[in-house]
Amino acid sequence: MTKPFLSIISPVYRAEKILPELVRRIECSVSAITTEFEIILVEDCGPDNSWEIIEGLANINPRIKGFKLSRNFGQHYAITCALDHALGDWVVVMDCDLQDRPEEIVNLYNKAIEGYDIVFARRVNRKDSFKKKLGSYFFYTVFEYLSGIKQDGTIGNFGIYNHKVIKSINRMREPMRAFLAMAKWVGFNTAKIDIQHDERYEGKSTYTLSKLMQLALDVAVAYSDKPLKLTVKLGFGIAVSSVIFAIYNFTIYFLGLITISGYTSIIISIWFLSGLIIFTLGILGLYLSKIFEGIKARPLYIIDKKTFFDDDK
């Protein structure tokens, strides 16, 4: 196949019943733009038969490139794998559950050729469960507060990106991956368009509230030093509070309401220092853990299988 004009990539997890329909709808939509396209599906070592389905589809369709990771690395690492192998002048990133409608790719492309390097899909009316919407709300609230970066909860990974944008993102090899945050960080000329968001085609989302909160904390620590700055503010707040608390204890001591020797000084010292030290060590520990992950310089993902042969042994 000649060099593709358009690459459509999607991380795959528990999608064995969705994949044939996903590929069919992508082909129908993208054919209105170009016949030179590729579909990159990265199976993130899920518990179902998604990889076997990808192999079957790739055997009858040379446009499909399939990768199976050696273990479950996570959605954003699967996206990284796909981005590393995308050859198109334009790259579309989308989820595999068909909530991101392939039919919207044409609208994204038409907006991009007006002169934009990135066009994000804005889900005006999200067709998610209340639980997932609540989780997303907390995720964006926590991430926006800790990172100091303005977030739009209606925007996800779905969008179209010029190859120079993808090339810039691929140069970012930090171990904490968050595709949307990285796409926003690199800059370039960006636009947003409203799209229709569909119900999940089959199954349920694997993102739980706890996973979203952990992701928000990880991304905030990786992309911002605000938690460290908050410790300074917290320390100042505790110091002021301790002074007020000290005045109160000294007052009641001199009024004769405290008769135990040393009580006031011990209580003030413990209350002030213990909370401050433990909290500060916790914040520093988070940053040290990220530094520890980074200096190991391990690969971001490991490919177990491919549906094609190349020179990459």
Backbone bond lengths (Angstrom), bond angles and torsions (degrees), N, CA, C in turn:
res aa  C-N    CA-C-N  psi(-1)  N-CA   C-N-CA  omega(-1)  CA-C   N-CA-C  phi
1 M - - - 1.456 - - 1.522 109.38 -
2 T 1.318 117.46 139.50 1.456 122.34 177.73 1.525 109.81 -68.76
3 K 1.323 115.51 167.29 1.470 120.10 179.74 1.517 109.65 -57.01
4 P 1.318 117.50 125.54 1.469 120.17 -176.45 1.520 112.12 -71.31
5 F 1.314 115.34 147.52 1.454 121.19 174.25 1.526 109.96 -82.54
6 L 1.329 115.83 -31.56 1.459 121.59 -174.93 1.524 109.79 -133.99
7 S 1.331 116.26 132.68 1.465 122.28 174.45 1.511 108.58 -114.47
8 I 1.322 116.43 127.02 1.461 121.45 175.54 1.516 107.06 -111.15
9 I 1.320 117.33 118.77 1.458 120.41 -175.90 1.519 110.14 -118.95
10 S 1.328 114.22 147.95 1.461 119.25 -179.26 1.526 109.93 -152.65
11 P 1.331 118.11 127.10 1.466 120.17 171.00 1.520 108.81 -73.89
12 V 1.314 116.55 142.73 1.463 121.13 -173.86 1.521 109.79 -121.53
13 Y 1.324 115.66 130.16 1.463 121.00 175.31 1.529 108.15 -153.01
14 R 1.318 116.16 121.79 1.464 122.56 -179.00 1.530 111.29 52.58
15 A 1.303 116.26 57.73 1.468 120.00 -175.05 1.528 112.41 -133.62
16 E 1.308 117.92 26.44 1.459 119.96 -174.75 1.534 112.96 -59.86
17 K 1.319 117.91 -31.46 1.465 120.71 -179.41 1.522 112.83 -87.39
18 I 1.331 115.78 -9.55 1.464 120.32 -176.14 1.527 112.25 -98.45
19 L 1.321 117.24 -31.66 1.461 122.30 -169.06 1.528 115.19 -55.24
20 P 1.346 119.55 -46.90 1.472 117.79 179.43 1.529 113.14 -58.51
21 E 1.331 116.80 -41.48 1.454 120.55 178.99 1.526 110.90 -69.77
22 L 1.330 117.01 -37.67 1.464 121.11 177.38 1.523 110.52 -59.35
23 V 1.312 117.30 -49.35 1.461 121.40 -179.01 1.524 110.66 -64.13
24 R 1.324 117.31 -43.79 1.470 120.90 -179.47 1.522 111.26 -59.16
25 R 1.314 116.81 -45.78 1.462 119.92 -177.11 1.529 111.96 -72.40
26 I 1.340 116.66 -34.40 1.465 118.89 175.04 1.526 110.16 -61.76
27 E 1.319 117.02 -46.91 1.467 120.70 -178.42 1.529 111.10 -62.26
28 C 1.309 117.05 -43.29 1.469 120.37 179.45 1.519 111.31 -61.96
29 S 1.321 116.64 -41.01 1.457 120.62 -177.88 1.515 112.07 -73.53
30 V 1.327 116.85 -50.08 1.459 121.76 -173.01 1.530 111.70 -69.80
31 S 1.305 117.87 -26.08 1.473 121.07 179.87 1.522 111.67 -60.84
32 A 1.324 117.03 -21.70 1.468 120.05 177.19 1.524 111.52 -74.98
33 I 1.332 116.88 -15.04 1.458 121.56 179.50 1.520 110.90 -99.36
34 T 1.340 116.19 -50.55 1.459 121.55 -176.17 1.521 109.81 -160.72
35 T 1.329 115.67 156.56 1.470 120.91 173.68 1.533 110.35 -95.07
36 E 1.321 116.30 -6.62 1.464 120.98 -178.80 1.526 108.99 -102.47
37 F 1.307 115.59 86.10 1.458 120.52 -179.79 1.517 109.74 -142.32
38 E 1.319 114.95 162.22 1.459 122.07 176.29 1.521 109.01 -131.40
39 I 1.321 115.50 150.58 1.466 122.14 176.88 1.520 107.09 -118.50
40 I 1.327 116.16 118.03 1.464 121.29 -177.66 1.527 108.65 -108.65
41 L 1.325 115.63 118.16 1.455 122.26 -179.16 1.520 108.65 -116.58
42 V 1.328 115.83 122.15 1.470 120.92 -179.02 1.521 108.61 -111.95
43 E 1.323 115.57 110.71 1.461 121.33 -178.44 1.529 109.00 -84.82
44 D 1.329 115.98 118.90 1.465 122.08 -172.13 1.525 111.56 -91.02
45 C 1.321 115.12 44.66 1.466 122.21 174.02 1.533 111.95 53.46
46 G 1.317 115.18 52.75 1.457 120.69 178.41 1.517 111.90 -79.71
47 P 1.347 117.55 171.56 1.464 121.82 -174.87 1.535 114.30 -85.29
48 D 1.337 118.06 0.53 1.467 119.64 -177.63 1.528 110.28 -106.33
49 N 1.317 116.97 -159.71 1.466 122.53 -175.81 1.528 112.28 -102.45
50 S 1.314 117.25 30.92 1.469 120.40 -178.48 1.524 111.91 -59.38
51 W 1.330 117.35 -39.70 1.462 118.97 -178.14 1.527 111.79 -64.49
52 E 1.319 117.00 -41.27 1.465 119.87 178.02 1.524 111.02 -61.80
53 I 1.326 116.72 -36.76 1.461 120.51 177.97 1.536 109.92 -66.71
54 I 1.334 116.85 -43.09 1.465 120.79 178.76 1.528 110.27 -61.33
55 E 1.326 117.09 -43.80 1.470 120.55 178.17 1.523 111.05 -59.65
56 G 1.323 116.08 -43.48 1.459 119.62 179.62 1.514 112.37 -63.91
57 L 1.321 116.80 -42.24 1.465 120.52 179.26 1.532 110.89 -66.60
58 A 1.342 116.82 -39.81 1.459 120.47 -178.98 1.528 111.69 -67.92
59 N 1.320 117.15 -30.35 1.465 120.73 179.83 1.522 112.65 -65.65
60 I 1.325 116.35 -28.24 1.463 119.70 -178.30 1.525 112.62 -107.41
61 N 1.337 116.60 -3.93 1.458 120.14 -177.94 1.529 109.21 -138.15
62 P 1.330 118.87 103.57 1.469 121.77 -176.99 1.520 113.93 -66.50
63 R 1.326 117.60 -12.19 1.465 120.10 178.96 1.529 112.25 -75.77
64 I 1.319 116.77 -14.70 1.464 120.95 -175.45 1.518 109.97 -93.22
65 K 1.336 115.55 126.46 1.463 122.81 171.41 1.518 107.70 -111.20
66 G 1.316 116.26 124.02 1.454 120.18 179.74 1.520 111.85 -114.02
67 F 1.323 115.78 139.60 1.460 122.18 175.53 1.528 107.72 -129.61
68 K 1.323 115.33 137.54 1.460 120.21 174.13 1.527 107.62 -116.49
69 L 1.331 116.46 123.48 1.460 120.32 179.28 1.524 110.56 -79.25
70 S 1.332 116.09 155.61 1.460 121.24 -173.67 1.528 112.81 -71.56
71 R 1.315 116.31 -20.96 1.468 122.54 175.86 1.510 108.08 -156.98
72 N 1.328 115.82 179.11 1.454 119.66 178.97 1.530 109.68 -79.70
73 F 1.345 116.32 100.51 1.457 121.61 -179.90 1.519 111.71 -87.02
74 G 1.329 118.05 -28.55 1.457 121.44 -177.22 1.526 111.38 118.39
75 Q 1.323 115.27 158.51 1.463 121.89 -173.77 1.525 112.78 -55.95
76 H 1.314 117.56 -46.48 1.464 120.04 -172.55 1.531 111.87 -73.81
77 Y 1.307 117.16 -24.26 1.461 120.42 174.94 1.525 110.19 -76.71
78 A 1.323 116.64 -35.37 1.464 120.12 174.16 1.531 110.36 -64.66
79 I 1.338 116.83 -39.05 1.461 120.42 175.73 1.528 109.89 -62.69
80 T 1.332 117.25 -41.49 1.462 121.15 178.68 1.522 111.13 -59.09
81 C 1.318 116.94 -43.66 1.460 121.56 177.37 1.519 110.77 -58.30
82 A 1.320 116.69 -46.34 1.464 120.59 -179.98 1.524 111.67 -64.76
83 L 1.325 117.40 -41.91 1.464 120.98 179.95 1.525 110.92 -62.98
84 D 1.326 117.14 -37.47 1.460 120.79 179.92 1.523 112.33 -63.14
85 H 1.329 116.69 -23.82 1.460 120.62 -175.82 1.533 113.48 -111.44
86 A 1.320 117.14 2.10 1.461 120.60 179.60 1.527 110.30 -76.19
87 L 1.310 116.75 132.10 1.467 122.22 -175.86 1.523 113.21 -111.74
88 G 1.306 117.68 -6.78 1.460 120.76 -173.66 1.515 114.30 -70.67
89 D 1.336 115.70 154.84 1.465 120.73 173.37 1.523 110.54 -66.41
90 W 1.327 115.83 -29.84 1.461 122.25 174.37 1.518 108.34 -125.23
91 V 1.327 116.36 144.23 1.463 121.88 -178.11 1.520 108.86 -126.50
92 V 1.315 115.35 128.08 1.466 121.76 175.16 1.519 108.44 -105.78
93 V 1.321 116.57 128.25 1.463 122.46 176.42 1.523 107.76 -109.60
94 M 1.328 116.83 127.87 1.456 120.59 -178.62 1.521 110.34 -150.37
95 D 1.337 115.99 156.73 1.457 121.10 175.38 1.525 109.23 -77.51
96 C 1.328 115.34 163.52 1.469 119.51 -175.68 1.519 113.34 -93.53
97 D 1.333 118.33 -3.51 1.462 120.41 -171.71 1.533 113.74 -86.39
98 L 1.355 116.29 2.44 1.473 123.68 178.86 1.519 113.54 68.72
99 Q 1.328 117.18 11.98 1.461 117.80 167.13 1.528 109.23 -71.57
100 D 1.330 115.82 -34.22 1.465 121.24 168.07 1.533 106.66 -80.89
101 R 1.311 116.74 109.18 1.453 120.90 -173.19 1.537 111.08 -76.96
102 P 1.339 117.99 122.40 1.467 120.28 177.47 1.528 113.08 -57.11
103 E 1.311 116.82 -27.40 1.461 120.30 -179.88 1.529 112.69 -64.13
104 E 1.326 116.97 -18.90 1.463 120.66 179.96 1.530 112.38 -80.89
105 I 1.339 117.38 -9.50 1.467 120.25 -178.96 1.525 110.81 -59.98
106 V 1.326 116.54 -39.23 1.468 120.85 179.14 1.524 110.65 -60.69
107 N 1.332 116.95 -43.34 1.464 120.65 179.29 1.527 111.44 -65.32
108 L 1.323 116.39 -39.11 1.464 120.27 177.16 1.530 110.70 -63.00
109 Y 1.318 116.22 -44.06 1.469 120.68 -179.13 1.529 111.01 -65.92
110 N 1.321 116.89 -43.11 1.472 120.21 -179.49 1.527 111.09 -61.66
111 K 1.321 116.64 -34.76 1.467 119.48 176.72 1.524 110.36 -72.68
112 A 1.325 117.13 -38.13 1.466 121.07 -177.64 1.523 111.74 -63.16
113 I 1.331 117.34 -40.60 1.470 119.59 -176.58 1.528 112.55 -74.19
114 E 1.324 116.81 -1.24 1.465 119.81 171.09 1.529 110.75 -75.74
115 G 1.348 116.11 -8.37 1.457 119.79 177.23 1.512 114.77 124.61
116 Y 1.330 117.22 22.44 1.458 121.44 -178.46 1.523 110.51 -110.25
117 D 1.330 115.98 143.35 1.464 121.51 178.41 1.524 111.84 -89.11
118 I 1.320 115.80 -27.02 1.464 121.87 177.82 1.525 108.60 -133.89
119 V 1.312 115.99 133.36 1.463 120.32 172.29 1.526 107.43 -128.61
120 F 1.325 115.54 113.72 1.456 121.32 178.85 1.530 109.89 -87.72
121 A 1.331 115.21 145.06 1.460 121.41 174.87 1.525 108.76 -90.81
122 R 1.331 115.97 123.02 1.462 120.72 -178.59 1.526 108.76 -102.12
123 R 1.341 116.11 115.95 1.467 122.28 -177.81 1.527 109.00 -84.29
124 V 1.318 115.97 92.62 1.464 120.34 -174.61 1.524 110.91 -66.27
125 N 1.328 116.86 -42.48 1.466 120.94 -178.54 1.520 108.03 -123.86
126 R 1.333 115.91 88.93 1.458 120.69 -175.47 1.523 111.53 -69.55
127 K 1.327 115.25 131.83 1.468 121.27 -179.88 1.533 110.23 -97.47
128 D 1.310 115.52 53.74 1.459 120.76 179.95 1.517 110.10 -109.28
129 S 1.322 114.89 162.13 1.460 119.83 176.27 1.522 109.80 -68.58
130 F 1.326 115.30 160.73 1.461 119.83 178.92 1.519 111.01 -59.72
131 K 1.334 116.75 -37.25 1.458 121.04 -179.10 1.528 111.11 -63.93
132 K 1.344 115.93 -43.24 1.459 118.91 -179.76 1.523 111.08 -69.93
133 K 1.337 117.25 -38.83 1.465 119.93 177.42 1.526 110.58 -62.54
134 L 1.332 115.94 -40.12 1.465 120.04 178.90 1.523 110.24 -64.64
135 G 1.338 116.11 -42.92 1.455 120.22 178.34 1.517 111.80 -62.42
136 S 1.339 116.56 -42.25 1.460 120.56 178.70 1.519 111.16 -64.70
137 Y 1.328 116.52 -38.56 1.466 120.37 179.28 1.529 110.40 -61.65
138 F 1.341 116.37 -47.31 1.462 119.66 179.24 1.524 110.91 -64.93
139 F 1.349 116.57 -38.55 1.463 120.27 179.33 1.522 110.81 -59.32
140 Y 1.322 116.90 -52.37 1.460 120.22 -176.78 1.530 111.45 -68.63
141 T 1.334 117.13 -33.33 1.464 119.84 178.10 1.523 110.95 -65.60
142 V 1.337 116.32 -48.28 1.461 120.78 -179.87 1.521 110.69 -65.12
143 F 1.351 115.93 -44.69 1.463 119.54 -177.62 1.525 111.02 -64.88
144 E 1.324 117.33 -42.91 1.462 120.51 -179.47 1.526 110.82 -64.52
145 Y 1.333 116.70 -39.88 1.460 119.12 -178.58 1.525 111.29 -69.01
146 L 1.334 116.86 -45.22 1.461 120.36 -175.88 1.522 112.90 -75.54
147 S 1.330 116.83 -32.92 1.461 119.41 -176.78 1.517 112.71 -90.78
148 G 1.343 116.52 -23.84 1.458 119.51 -175.90 1.514 112.87 75.94
149 I 1.343 116.85 10.76 1.466 122.42 -179.21 1.523 108.93 -102.33
150 K 1.311 116.68 125.61 1.458 120.99 -179.58 1.518 110.34 -63.84
151 Q 1.326 116.86 130.34 1.453 121.68 -176.65 1.520 110.79 -118.97
152 D 1.320 114.80 147.73 1.462 122.32 175.53 1.524 107.01 -117.21
153 G 1.318 116.21 108.81 1.456 120.87 -176.94 1.509 115.04 -64.65
154 T 1.341 118.21 -12.25 1.461 120.32 179.44 1.529 112.22 -85.56
155 I 1.342 117.03 -6.36 1.464 120.85 -177.01 1.523 110.09 -108.58
156 G 1.338 115.46 130.57 1.456 121.68 176.39 1.518 110.02 -119.19
157 N 1.322 116.18 -152.19 1.462 120.74 -179.09 1.523 113.05 -73.61
158 F 1.338 116.33 -23.53 1.459 121.04 -174.36 1.529 110.87 -61.33
159 G 1.317 114.75 123.66 1.455 120.22 179.62 1.515 109.93 176.11
160 I 1.318 115.93 177.72 1.460 121.92 176.46 1.518 108.62 -119.97
161 Y 1.334 115.74 138.17 1.459 121.77 -171.01 1.529 109.69 -133.70
162 N 1.339 115.90 132.21 1.449 120.06 174.75 1.525 109.74 -64.86
163 H 1.340 116.14 151.01 1.457 119.55 -176.25 1.535 112.14 -60.66
164 K 1.341 117.46 -30.15 1.469 118.35 178.67 1.528 110.94 -67.79
165 V 1.321 117.38 -29.28 1.460 121.02 174.85 1.528 109.54 -67.33
166 I 1.332 115.89 -47.17 1.464 120.93 179.96 1.521 110.35 -62.76
167 K 1.323 116.59 -39.34 1.466 120.31 178.27 1.522 110.66 -60.58
168 S 1.330 116.86 -40.66 1.465 120.87 178.45 1.522 111.25 -67.18
169 I 1.322 116.97 -41.66 1.468 120.85 178.67 1.525 110.64 -64.40
170 N 1.338 116.54 -38.49 1.467 120.21 -178.79 1.525 112.71 -66.34
171 R 1.320 116.56 -20.01 1.466 119.88 176.77 1.518 111.76 -76.97
172 M 1.309 117.50 -13.99 1.467 122.31 179.76 1.536 108.15 -89.20
173 R 1.320 116.90 102.37 1.466 120.57 -173.19 1.529 112.71 -108.37
174 E 1.328 116.74 23.98 1.458 118.07 178.23 1.530 110.39 -65.81
175 P 1.343 116.80 146.93 1.467 120.08 -173.90 1.521 114.62 -67.75
176 M 1.336 118.05 -24.14 1.464 119.69 177.57 1.515 108.42 -88.02
177 R 1.338 116.90 110.75 1.460 121.91 -174.48 1.527 110.56 -103.01
178 A 1.306 115.36 132.65 1.466 122.06 173.77 1.521 106.12 -150.13
179 F 1.320 116.87 96.49 1.455 121.16 -168.67 1.520 112.92 -57.33
180 L 1.320 117.80 -46.65 1.462 120.32 -176.37 1.523 110.97 -63.03
181 A 1.325 117.47 -43.92 1.466 120.96 178.75 1.524 110.66 -62.32
182 M 1.320 116.84 -38.77 1.458 121.04 179.57 1.523 111.03 -68.21
183 A 1.343 116.18 -40.91 1.464 120.16 179.30 1.526 111.20 -63.42
184 K 1.321 116.87 -36.40 1.459 120.20 178.41 1.537 110.77 -73.42
185 W 1.327 116.14 -34.35 1.466 119.82 -176.93 1.525 111.86 -67.11
186 V 1.329 118.13 -38.09 1.470 119.74 -175.55 1.519 112.12 -69.34
187 G 1.319 117.78 -18.66 1.463 120.13 175.85 1.516 112.88 87.04
188 F 1.343 116.46 -129.63 1.462 125.17 -176.12 1.536 111.03 73.06
189 N 1.307 114.74 172.88 1.465 121.58 -176.13 1.525 109.05 -77.78
190 T 1.319 116.17 117.72 1.468 121.03 -169.52 1.520 111.97 -122.17
191 A 1.332 114.83 143.63 1.465 121.43 175.32 1.525 109.06 -136.16
192 K 1.328 115.47 165.19 1.464 121.97 176.38 1.516 108.78 -131.54
193 I 1.316 116.61 143.58 1.466 120.02 173.65 1.525 108.80 -131.95
194 D 1.315 115.99 148.99 1.456 121.03 177.21 1.529 109.29 -78.62
195 I 1.322 115.71 136.96 1.461 120.51 178.75 1.523 109.90 -130.58
196 Q 1.315 115.14 166.80 1.455 121.01 173.81 1.521 108.61 -87.88
197 H 1.316 115.98 133.17 1.462 122.07 -179.76 1.515 108.66 -110.14
198 D 1.337 116.92 130.53 1.464 121.23 -174.72 1.520 112.41 -101.09
199 E 1.322 114.56 166.20 1.459 120.73 170.71 1.524 108.75 -66.89
200 R 1.317 116.30 155.22 1.457 120.61 175.15 1.528 108.85 -61.59
201 Y 1.330 116.77 133.56 1.467 122.11 -174.52 1.523 111.75 -63.95
202 E 1.344 116.06 -40.03 1.460 120.80 -177.89 1.513 109.47 -162.38
203 G 1.344 116.37 145.51 1.455 120.13 176.84 1.519 113.33 80.87
204 K 1.334 115.60 -169.35 1.454 122.31 -178.08 1.527 109.85 -126.88
205 S 1.324 115.10 155.36 1.454 120.08 178.02 1.521 110.12 -66.45
206 T 1.347 116.17 141.93 1.463 120.97 178.97 1.523 112.31 -91.26
207 Y 1.342 116.81 -2.26 1.471 120.22 177.87 1.526 109.56 -81.82
208 T 1.326 116.48 116.62 1.456 121.62 175.77 1.530 108.88 -97.20
209 L 1.332 115.62 168.83 1.461 120.33 179.63 1.527 110.53 -60.58
210 S 1.325 116.78 -41.21 1.467 119.96 -179.44 1.525 111.13 -65.23
211 K 1.337 117.56 -38.39 1.465 120.68 178.05 1.520 111.18 -65.91
212 L 1.327 116.44 -39.88 1.462 120.07 179.02 1.528 110.88 -66.02
213 M 1.330 116.89 -40.26 1.454 119.76 179.40 1.525 110.89 -66.48
214 Q 1.337 116.42 -39.43 1.459 120.05 178.27 1.521 110.60 -65.46
215 L 1.340 116.22 -40.02 1.465 120.48 177.90 1.526 110.54 -63.76
216 A 1.328 117.03 -42.49 1.464 120.51 179.32 1.520 110.95 -61.19
217 L 1.330 116.84 -42.58 1.465 120.70 179.93 1.522 110.66 -66.52
218 D 1.341 116.71 -44.24 1.465 120.95 -179.00 1.521 111.15 -62.09
219 V 1.336 116.02 -45.69 1.463 120.20 -177.91 1.529 110.26 -66.88
220 A 1.337 116.44 -40.93 1.466 119.57 179.99 1.527 111.08 -62.86
221 V 1.328 116.76 -42.07 1.464 120.58 178.87 1.529 110.54 -66.16
222 A 1.355 116.01 -37.11 1.465 120.17 -177.44 1.524 112.37 -73.49
223 Y 1.331 118.02 -29.14 1.456 120.71 -172.17 1.521 114.25 -114.73
224 S 1.332 117.26 5.18 1.460 117.94 -177.27 1.516 110.56 -153.09
225 D 1.342 116.01 150.89 1.464 120.99 173.26 1.532 110.77 -103.74
226 K 1.329 116.14 14.64 1.462 119.21 -177.43 1.526 112.90 -61.25
227 P 1.358 119.60 -39.57 1.472 117.47 177.40 1.527 112.86 -57.05
228 L 1.336 117.58 -35.33 1.461 119.94 176.58 1.528 111.17 -66.25
229 K 1.333 115.30 -40.21 1.462 119.30 178.66 1.533 110.69 -66.49
230 L 1.328 115.54 -33.26 1.461 118.88 178.77 1.526 111.45 -65.59
231 T 1.352 116.60 -31.50 1.464 118.81 178.08 1.524 111.23 -64.93
232 V 1.341 115.85 -34.03 1.469 119.65 176.88 1.526 109.79 -64.43
233 K 1.335 115.69 -45.57 1.459 120.14 178.65 1.527 110.95 -64.11
234 L 1.339 115.00 -40.38 1.454 118.67 179.40 1.523 110.58 -64.34
235 G 1.338 115.51 -43.38 1.459 119.39 178.43 1.506 111.90 -59.01
236 F 1.333 115.69 -42.51 1.467 119.86 178.11 1.525 110.35 -64.18
237 G 1.350 115.63 -42.09 1.464 119.10 179.78 1.515 112.21 -63.11
238 I 1.336 116.20 -41.56 1.469 119.92 178.46 1.523 110.65 -66.27
239 A 1.343 115.76 -39.49 1.469 119.29 179.27 1.531 110.65 -61.02
240 V 1.321 117.33 -46.50 1.468 121.36 178.60 1.522 110.54 -62.12
241 S 1.346 115.36 -43.63 1.466 119.31 -179.49 1.521 111.19 -63.57
242 S 1.355 114.46 -38.16 1.466 117.85 -179.32 1.527 111.77 -66.19
243 V 1.333 116.16 -34.91 1.470 119.83 177.32 1.529 109.73 -63.54
244 I 1.340 114.82 -45.44 1.474 119.12 178.59 1.521 110.41 -62.35
245 F 1.357 114.30 -43.14 1.464 118.96 179.78 1.537 111.03 -64.68
246 A 1.353 115.79 -36.47 1.469 120.69 179.07 1.521 110.43 -65.22
247 I 1.341 116.72 -44.68 1.472 120.39 178.59 1.524 110.79 -59.09
248 Y 1.351 114.76 -42.42 1.471 119.52 178.78 1.522 111.45 -61.05
249 N 1.361 115.93 -46.64 1.460 119.28 -177.88 1.526 112.45 -68.38
250 F 1.353 115.58 -38.84 1.465 118.21 176.37 1.531 110.89 -62.94
251 T 1.315 116.10 -38.36 1.462 120.43 -179.65 1.514 111.48 -62.28
252 I 1.336 115.68 -50.45 1.467 118.12 -178.21 1.525 111.06 -71.20
253 Y 1.384 116.38 -23.68 1.472 118.95 175.95 1.529 110.19 -67.55
254 F 1.339 116.37 -48.11 1.465 120.21 -179.04 1.520 112.27 -70.09
255 L 1.323 116.41 -20.57 1.466 119.70 175.14 1.522 111.32 -81.21
256 G 1.331 115.17 -3.92 1.450 119.37 176.96 1.508 114.45 83.41
257 L 1.339 117.16 13.82 1.463 120.18 -179.11 1.520 112.23 -84.45
258 I 1.344 117.18 -16.01 1.459 121.41 175.60 1.520 107.75 -114.93
259 T 1.309 116.53 120.57 1.464 120.78 -177.03 1.526 112.81 -111.20
260 I 1.324 117.09 -8.31 1.473 120.68 -179.03 1.518 109.19 -81.70
261 S 1.310 118.01 123.70 1.461 122.67 -177.41 1.529 110.85 -68.14
262 G 1.338 115.86 130.10 1.466 121.39 176.61 1.509 115.00 83.49
263 Y 1.318 117.00 -3.37 1.470 120.20 -176.72 1.522 111.96 -59.58
264 T 1.312 116.57 -47.43 1.465 121.12 -174.64 1.522 112.07 -61.45
265 S 1.322 117.06 -50.28 1.466 120.18 -176.89 1.519 111.74 -65.66
266 I 1.329 117.41 -38.61 1.473 120.44 -179.56 1.523 110.98 -66.07
267 I 1.324 116.82 -47.31 1.457 120.93 -178.63 1.526 111.00 -60.79
268 I 1.333 116.18 -45.00 1.463 120.00 -179.26 1.527 110.79 -63.63
269 S 1.315 117.53 -44.59 1.459 121.75 -178.57 1.520 111.46 -63.26
270 I 1.326 116.80 -48.14 1.464 121.07 -179.14 1.518 111.03 -62.88
271 W 1.319 115.62 -47.48 1.468 120.38 -176.87 1.510 111.63 -62.45
272 F 1.314 116.48 -39.97 1.463 120.91 -177.03 1.528 112.54 -76.27
273 L 1.317 116.20 -53.12 1.461 120.17 -170.77 1.530 113.45 -76.26
274 S 1.311 116.85 -41.44 1.461 119.46 -175.02 1.522 111.91 -61.98
275 G 1.317 115.87 -50.72 1.458 119.01 -179.68 1.519 112.39 -62.23
276 L 1.330 115.88 -42.33 1.465 120.05 -178.66 1.520 111.71 -65.39
277 I 1.321 117.38 -44.78 1.467 121.10 -177.72 1.522 111.29 -66.62
278 I 1.316 116.74 -47.77 1.464 119.79 -177.57 1.523 111.42 -62.93
279 F 1.314 116.31 -43.99 1.465 119.04 -179.26 1.524 111.09 -65.26
280 T 1.332 116.48 -44.80 1.457 120.13 -179.28 1.513 111.51 -63.48
281 L 1.327 117.44 -41.87 1.463 120.95 177.62 1.517 111.50 -62.59
282 G 1.334 116.26 -35.90 1.462 119.42 177.99 1.515 112.02 -63.54
283 I 1.334 117.17 -44.88 1.458 121.10 178.57 1.527 111.01 -64.06
284 L 1.330 116.26 -46.10 1.466 119.58 178.57 1.522 111.13 -62.39
285 G 1.332 115.51 -35.79 1.466 119.57 178.22 1.518 112.36 -61.89
286 L 1.334 116.70 -38.52 1.460 119.99 177.98 1.521 111.16 -60.91
287 Y 1.317 116.09 -46.02 1.467 119.45 -179.60 1.524 111.54 -67.99
288 L 1.320 116.95 -38.76 1.458 120.07 178.15 1.525 111.08 -64.03
289 S 1.328 116.93 -36.55 1.467 119.83 178.97 1.520 111.08 -64.74
290 K 1.350 116.52 -36.90 1.462 119.71 178.27 1.529 111.01 -70.17
291 I 1.345 115.81 -38.25 1.467 119.58 175.97 1.527 109.69 -63.76
292 F 1.322 116.79 -41.22 1.460 121.77 179.29 1.524 110.82 -60.77
293 E 1.333 116.58 -42.88 1.461 120.17 178.11 1.521 110.76 -63.97
294 G 1.344 115.74 -38.83 1.459 119.57 -176.46 1.513 113.62 -69.60
295 I 1.328 118.08 -41.84 1.460 120.69 -174.76 1.526 111.97 -72.91
296 K 1.336 118.06 -16.48 1.456 119.05 176.23 1.520 111.66 -70.41
297 A 1.339 116.06 -22.18 1.468 122.48 175.50 1.523 112.09 52.82
298 R 1.300 116.87 40.57 1.460 120.35 176.23 1.531 109.91 -76.63
299 P 1.322 117.43 156.69 1.468 118.80 176.94 1.524 110.68 -62.87
300 L 1.325 115.81 146.95 1.461 120.10 -178.29 1.524 111.64 -69.54
301 Y 1.305 116.28 -25.59 1.464 121.86 178.70 1.522 107.85 -157.53
302 I 1.309 117.08 162.43 1.464 122.68 176.73 1.525 107.84 -128.79
303 I 1.312 115.97 126.25 1.463 121.28 179.54 1.528 109.29 -87.47
304 D 1.299 115.86 126.70 1.468 121.34 177.71 1.527 111.07 -90.40
305 K 1.343 115.57 -45.75 1.464 119.96 -176.28 1.522 110.00 -142.03
306 K 1.342 115.33 156.27 1.461 122.82 172.96 1.519 108.66 -131.24
307 T 1.306 115.49 161.75 1.467 119.70 176.05 1.521 111.88 -96.95
308 F 1.336 117.04 6.43 1.462 120.96 -177.05 1.517 108.88 -144.96
309 F 1.314 116.10 168.40 1.460 122.21 178.78 1.519 109.01 -114.16
310 D 1.337 115.16 140.29 1.453 120.43 174.30 1.516 108.11 -148.23
311 D 1.316 116.36 -167.29 1.463 120.57 -177.43 1.517 112.99 -84.96
312 D 1.331 117.02 -2.42 1.472 121.54 -178.26 1.515 109.14 -84.28
313 K 1.327 117.03 95.65 1.471 122.62 -175.90 1.518 111.00 -94.05
